Amino acid sequence: MNAEDEKKTIPETVEIKSVPDAEIEFLSERETPGGAPPAQQAAPESGGEAEDHKPGKGKSKKRDAESLKAALREIEGRAADLESQSAASRKEAAEVRDKYLRTLAETENIRKRLDREKSEFYQFALAELLKDILPVIDNFERALKTGEEADTRGFREGVELILKQLLDLVRKQGVVPLERSDRAFDPAVHQAVVTEESEDVTEPVVGEELQRGYLIKDRLLRPALVKVLLPKKG
């Protein structure tokens, strides 16, 4: 478009007529097209903050804080109780351990004392037995001294008296010779050192006693050494 065309489109003069009794409303720069002040329109956006300042909301928060404090005090009380119980348990465990150690020491002392008393008892018991044997030894010595001067019969009688004295001594201790009325071989009290076949027997029997056995208070002290006769094979 050239300059001449622009001149034709723009009117040369503009006439402004006044309108009587007309009211012109000016919009404030702070007003919005809806007509409400910006502060009032922005109020819903800050509704959270407003609700926080409501009386009911504040009381609820206060109650929550008090509940938390009460729960915390309860937890602290329980922790204190547990600590007290733990201390009491440690004290009780220490007392039990000390009692156990004392009992263990006392038991060991009792065992040592019993061993000592048992050893002393055996020594004194053996001393009494040896004291009773000494007269027998004295008689053997006398018999040996007079054996050369006395005859054989007198010497034998003296030895038999000494043997009787010794047997009486062991009988006082509950020791008696093993005696069987039959000749049957009994492995419980006989120990076979020699065996021999014989046509005169149908079962094992004692042919000869090589060493006498002894009982002490009905219990076997020493088995008898014997020669056993066996039935002949075939």
Contacts in CASP RR format, 6 or more apart in sequence:
PFRMAT RR
TARGET T0000
AUTHOR 0000-0000-0000
METHOD contacts of the structure
MODEL  1
MNAEDEKKTIPETVEIKSVPDAEIEFLSERETPGGAPPAQQAAPESGGEA
EDHKPGKGKSKKRDAESLKAALREIEGRAADLESQSAASRKEAAEVRDKY
LRTLAETENIRKRLDREKSEFYQFALAELLKDILPVIDNFERALKTGEEA
DTRGFREGVELILKQLLDLVRKQGVVPLERSDRAFDPAVHQAVVTEESED
VTEPVVGEELQRGYLIKDRLLRPALVKVLLPKKG
30 37 0 8 1.000
30 38 0 8 1.000
31 37 0 8 1.000
32 38 0 8 1.000
32 41 0 8 1.000
43 50 0 8 1.000
51 57 0 8 1.000
52 58 0 8 1.000
129 173 0 8 1.000
132 169 0 8 1.000
132 172 0 8 1.000
133 166 0 8 1.000
133 169 0 8 1.000
135 165 0 8 1.000
136 162 0 8 1.000
136 165 0 8 1.000
136 166 0 8 1.000
136 169 0 8 1.000
139 158 0 8 1.000
139 161 0 8 1.000
139 162 0 8 1.000
139 165 0 8 1.000
140 162 0 8 1.000
143 155 0 8 1.000
143 158 0 8 1.000
143 159 0 8 1.000
143 162 0 8 1.000
146 155 0 8 1.000
147 155 0 8 1.000
167 177 0 8 1.000
170 176 0 8 1.000
170 214 0 8 1.000
173 216 0 8 1.000
174 216 0 8 1.000
174 217 0 8 1.000
175 214 0 8 1.000
175 215 0 8 1.000
175 216 0 8 1.000
175 221 0 8 1.000
176 214 0 8 1.000
176 215 0 8 1.000
176 216 0 8 1.000
177 212 0 8 1.000
177 213 0 8 1.000
177 214 0 8 1.000
177 215 0 8 1.000
178 189 0 8 1.000
178 212 0 8 1.000
178 213 0 8 1.000
178 214 0 8 1.000
178 215 0 8 1.000
178 220 0 8 1.000
178 223 0 8 1.000
178 224 0 8 1.000
180 186 0 8 1.000
180 189 0 8 1.000
180 206 0 8 1.000
183 205 0 8 1.000
183 206 0 8 1.000
183 207 0 8 1.000
184 203 0 8 1.000
184 204 0 8 1.000
184 205 0 8 1.000
184 206 0 8 1.000
185 192 0 8 1.000
185 203 0 8 1.000
185 204 0 8 1.000
185 205 0 8 1.000
185 206 0 8 1.000
185 226 0 8 1.000
185 228 0 8 1.000
188 220 0 8 1.000
189 213 0 8 1.000
189 220 0 8 1.000
189 223 0 8 1.000
189 224 0 8 1.000
190 206 0 8 1.000
190 223 0 8 1.000
190 224 0 8 1.000
190 226 0 8 1.000
190 228 0 8 1.000
191 223 0 8 1.000
191 224 0 8 1.000
191 225 0 8 1.000
191 226 0 8 1.000
192 226 0 8 1.000
192 227 0 8 1.000
192 228 0 8 1.000
193 210 0 8 1.000
193 225 0 8 1.000
193 226 0 8 1.000
193 227 0 8 1.000
194 210 0 8 1.000
194 226 0 8 1.000
194 227 0 8 1.000
194 228 0 8 1.000
195 227 0 8 1.000
195 228 0 8 1.000
195 229 0 8 1.000
195 230 0 8 1.000
196 207 0 8 1.000
196 227 0 8 1.000
196 228 0 8 1.000
196 229 0 8 1.000
196 230 0 8 1.000
197 229 0 8 1.000
197 230 0 8 1.000
197 231 0 8 1.000
197 232 0 8 1.000
197 233 0 8 1.000
198 229 0 8 1.000
198 230 0 8 1.000
198 231 0 8 1.000
198 232 0 8 1.000
199 232 0 8 1.000
200 229 0 8 1.000
201 229 0 8 1.000
201 230 0 8 1.000
201 231 0 8 1.000
202 231 0 8 1.000
203 231 0 8 1.000
204 228 0 8 1.000
204 229 0 8 1.000
204 230 0 8 1.000
204 231 0 8 1.000
205 228 0 8 1.000
205 229 0 8 1.000
206 226 0 8 1.000
206 227 0 8 1.000
206 228 0 8 1.000
206 229 0 8 1.000
207 226 0 8 1.000
207 227 0 8 1.000
207 228 0 8 1.000
207 229 0 8 1.000
208 226 0 8 1.000
208 227 0 8 1.000
209 224 0 8 1.000
209 225 0 8 1.000
209 226 0 8 1.000
209 227 0 8 1.000
210 225 0 8 1.000
210 226 0 8 1.000
210 227 0 8 1.000
211 224 0 8 1.000
211 225 0 8 1.000
212 224 0 8 1.000
213 221 0 8 1.000
213 222 0 8 1.000
213 223 0 8 1.000
213 224 0 8 1.000
213 225 0 8 1.000
214 221 0 8 1.000
214 222 0 8 1.000
215 221 0 8 1.000
END
